Amino acid sequence: MTTLAQALPRRRSLGLGWIRNYVLTVYAGLALVYLFLPIAVVVLFSFNNPAGRFNYTWQGFTLTNWTHPLNYPGLSGALKVSIEIAILSSLVATALGTLIALALVRYRFKGSGLTNLLIFMPMTTPEVVMGASLLALFVGRGVVLGFLTIFIAHVMFNISYVVVTVKARLVGFDRHLEEAAMDLGANEWTTFQKVTLPLIAPGIMAAGLLAFALSVDDFVITYFNSGSTTTFPLFVWGAARVALPPQINVIGTAIFVVAVGGMLVNIVFQNTRAARARRPASTA
């Protein structure tokens, strides 16, 4: 009787464990399908040969869309503007955000707590509020809406993401490495250039890639502050009301491939640096 009484709860726990694992597996599978199905549809319909203006139904496989990816009025100009703004805003935001992260982690100054709070505010504020606030600021100062206002807006919301990313890298940084370099005769600039910067470079690269992706993807804030300038998201929104050419799917697929490729390059770079750092210790 005792053995039977002990075996029943064990069987029940095993049965419940199997059910939990099965449910979690199904749930994770459905979540992945939900995340990647839209991307798969975009990639698939970039090879579609639509019969009309709208690329909604599958009509047949073709490579014509990829041989002429910009063969649609206004598409090349909008894509060029988006790439230019993304590159410039991500570079400026990465530089400023890295300096702010260094100041917040390395130094204790009056108002640092308030600065941390202000850094997080753009990340938690709805984009509609941010876009309308910037629009009121620009219009009130008589600034003409266009490329410059979009650039300023993208730098503003990208700085927060850069600061958070680089700050996370700096928090786990070993300050003894810098102290050892300075004990060996290196000045502050040499220590930063030879020790600090190479160690936080993966975090800076990740922040820059994130800022670039957010800039290319942004629609709401850009819409408020674009004026007559058209970026790629604004072009897609306008084109979807009258037509949906397959070239949009082609450009979307290309952006996705470039983003994934950049992420993989960053991962390989970090793994290579980690392997090189472990090699002297293992040989010793």
N, C-alpha and C positions, 0 to 999 in steps of 0.2 A: 504493500500500500504506500509506504513512504517513497519508494522508487517511482511509482506511478504518479504520485502527487508532485514530485519534483520534475518529472518529465513533461507534464502538461503545460506548466508555465513556460518551460523552455521552448516547446513546440510553438506555443502562441507567440512568444517573442520572435522566434525565427520567422513565423508567418507574417507578423506585423513588419518586421525588418524587410522582408522581401517585397511586401506591398509598398512600403515607403520608398525603397530603392526604385521600384518600377514606376511609381507615380512621379518621383523626381526626374527619372530619365525621360519619361514622356513630356513632362513639363519643360525640361530643358530643351528637348527637341522642338517643341512647339515655339518656344521663345526664339530659338535660332532661325526657325522658318520665318517667324514674324519679322526678324531683323534683316535677313538676307534675301527674302523673296522679292521685295521691291528692287533691290540691286540686280538680282538675276533677271527680272523683267526688263529693266533698263538695258542691260547688256544684250539680252535676247532680241529686243526690238530695234537695237541698233543695226541688226542684220536683216530687218524686215523690208519688204518691197511694198509700201502702202499703195492702195488704189486711189485714194483721195488725199485731201489735205491733212487728215488726222491719222496719226499712227497708233490706232487703238486695237485693231484686229490683225491677226497674222495672215499675210497674203502670200508669202514665199520668201525664200532665202536669197540674199544678194549681197555683194561686196561693194556695190556702187556707192553706198553711203560713206564707206570708209575711204574710198578713193577720192571723194570730193567732200570732206567733212565740213567745209566752210561754205558750201555752195547754197547759201541762203542769205537774202538781203539783210544786212545789219548784224549778222551773227559774228563775223570776224571782228568787227569794231567793238562789240560788247565784250567779247572774250578778251580782247587785248586790254581794254580798260580794267577788267576784273583782275587780270594777271599783274598789270602794272601796280594797281592799288594794293594787291595782296603782297607783292614783293616789297614795295616801299614801306607799307604799314607794318609788316612783320619784322623787317630789319630795324625800324625805329623803335617799335614796341619791345623787341627783344633786347636792344641795347639799353633802353631806359628801364625796363623791368628788371634786368639783371643788376643794374646799379642800385635800384631800390631794394631788391632782395638782399644784396650785400649789406646795405646800410641797416636794414631791419634786423638781420641776423647778427652782424658783427658789432653793432654799436647800440648803446642804450642812451637815448636822448629824450628830452621832454616832448611829449606828444607822440611817442612811438605807438602807444596803444590806439590812439585816434587814427594814426596813419594806417595801421593794420585794418581797422574797421572800414576806413574809406577805400582801401584796396579791394575789400570783399564786396562793397556795395554795387559796383557795376555787374558783378556776377549774379547777384540776387535780385537786382532791379529788372522788372519786365522790359523787354526791348521796346515796346510801344511807349513807355514812359521815357526811356532814354532817348529814343528817336525824336519824340515831341519836344523834350527839353533842349536837345541840341538844336532843333529847328528854331525854337524860340530864341535861343542864344544867338544863332547866326543872323536871323532876320532882324533881331533887335539891334545888332551891331552893323547892319547894312552889308553883311558878307554875301556875295553872290554864290548861290548854291551850285555845286558842280564837283569837279574832280577834287579840288582842295578840301571841301567840306566833307566829302566821303572819306578822304584820307585821314583827316583829323578825327572823325568819328570812329574809324576802324582802329586807329592807334589808341584811342581812349579805352575802348572795351577790351582790346587785346592785352594791354599792359597788366591788367589784373590776372589774367591766365598765365602770363609769363612770370610774374612775381611769385605766384603760388607754386608753379612748377620748379623754378630755380631755387626757391626758398626750401622746398622739400629736399632738394639735393644738398643744400648748404647745411641743413640741420644735422645731417649725419656725417659731416665733414670732420676729419681728424685735424685739429689745429696744431697738434704736435709736429706734423710734417712741415708746416710753415715755420714753426719755431726752430726746428732742426736746420732748415735751409738758412735762416737768418743767423743761427749760431755758426754756420760754416762760412759766413761772410757775405751772403746775398742781401742786397737792400730790399726795400718793400716792393719796388716795381719788378725787380728780377724774381722775387719770390712769387709774386702774383702771376707773372708771365710763365715761369717755368714749373711752378707747383700747383697753385690754386686753379688757374684757368684750365690746364689740361684735365684736372680731376672733375671740374664741374662742367666741362664741355658737353658730355652727353645730356645733361639736364638742359643746357642752353639750346642744344640742337632740338631736343624734344619740344621745348617751349616755342622755338621758331617754327617748327612744323605745325604745331597746334595753332599758332597765330595765323599762319598762312591759310590753313584749312578753314578757320573761322571767318577769315576775311573773304575768301572765295565764296563761302556758303551764305553769308549774311544777306538778308532781304529786307527785314523790317526797318532797321536803323538806316540802311542805305536808301530805302524808298522815301523816307522823310527828308533826307538831306541830299538827294541826288540832283534835283533841279532838272535840267535837260540832259544830263549825263546818264547813259544807260550801261549798267553792268550786266553780266551774264544772267544772274538770277532775275533781274528786272526784265531782261529780254525774254526769258522763258515764261514769266508770268504774263507778259503782254502777248506773246505769240500763242499761248494756250487758249486765248479767247477767240482767235480767228483760225488757227491752224496749229498742228503739232508735228513739225517736220522731223524725220528720223535723224537729221543732223544733230538735234538736241540730245538724243540718246547717245549718239557717237561721242559728242563732247563730254557728256556726263560719264560715259564709260572710260574715256581717256583720263579724266580727272580722278576717277576712282583708282585706276591702275597706277597713276603717278603717285597718289597719296599712299597706296599700299606699298609701292616700290620704295618711296622715301622712308616709310616706317621700317621696312625690312633692312634697308641700308643702315639706318640708325641702330637697329638691333645687332647687325653684323659688326658694326663699328664698335659698339660697346663690348660685345663678346670678344672681339680681337684684342681690345685694350685690356680686358680682364685676364685673358690668357697670357698676354705679354707680362702683365704685372705678377702673375703667379709663377712664371717660368724661372726667374732668378731664385725665388724661394725654394722651388722644388729641386733645382740643380744643386743648391747649397746643402 
